[in-house]
């Protein structure tokens, strides 16, 4: 039952309440389950208070002292907790959707299973906080410090990041990272890469400003071999629109890829780069259009890929058809080897329905482990 005397003191106003707290430090308040909905309690001292299931919806608690407060299951929807001290507070299962926690200190706070959808964490301190199983979708985490926070099985779908600090976090089970909105680079600590065993969507890392070279080698650095479903796209510059769309969609599906058009500066230094790329991007996608198949550099890459298949007995070449030239008109000694492949059928790709149908099939073929015949 709520402590009626304490609740009555609190209703007299914050100065009266805070004075009473100073005089009664040995007795943590127990104000269980009253309705504070919409009340103004700016800078109120509720440290160590028992506030289980309390209704604080829409309340102004900016600057409040809620250190070690028990707020399990509390309704803090749309509440203003900016600048509040919530260190070691227990907010397990609480509803903070739409709440404002700008510059709030939630260090070592317990927020497991809390609803944090649309919550504003601008400049908030969350080191070593338990954020497991929380809904952080559409939350604002700009300049927030998440060092050491437990984010396992949390949901960051369409959350807003920028100057956000990740350190020592396991992001491998976080949902929605590929949809995060980046408003600037963030800090992704090396310890986060290791804690996550490299299982972080690359589109998230790029958005956070992680250098491409590091992304390329990241998985091997944490003990996981570089994936063989990454690829190198060869094409004619005349087919750039299709190549750019394919490249973007593969990246969105976390397939590491490079693209190189025929008009690049083909010299020995570039061939050295291509050799490196084919070692680490072990599948070569060739857009086999009329434009590409009349290009000497593209034909040379097809030859090199087929030679690698002969040596290593695994699939390297993945042709894509966007017109009829490969099957009907191309005349080349290696044609039989190329057309024997599982060809990505993208003819008519400028029709959105055709492309949407073709892309998943090609992605499946690219990801499927196969041995070359």
Secondary structure, DSSP 8 states (H G I E B T S, - for coil): ---HHHHHHHHT-HHHHHHHHHHTTTS--B-TT-B-TT-B-TT-B-TT-B-TT-B-TT-B-TT-B-TT-B-TT-B-TT-B-TT-B-TT-B-TT-B-TT-B-TT-B-TT-B-TT-B-TT-B-TT-B-TT-B-TT-B-TT-B-TT-B-TT-B-TT-B-TT-EESS-EE-S---TT-BTGGG-EESS--EE-HHHHHHTTT-S-HHHHHHTT--HHHHHHHHHHTT----TT-EEEEE-GGGHHHHHHHHHHHHHTT--EEEEETTS--SHHHHHHHHHHHHHS-EEEEE--TTGGG-HHHHHHHHHHHHHHHHH-S--EEEEESSSHHHHT---TTHHHHHTS--EE-TTTTSHHHHHHHHHHHHHHHHS-----
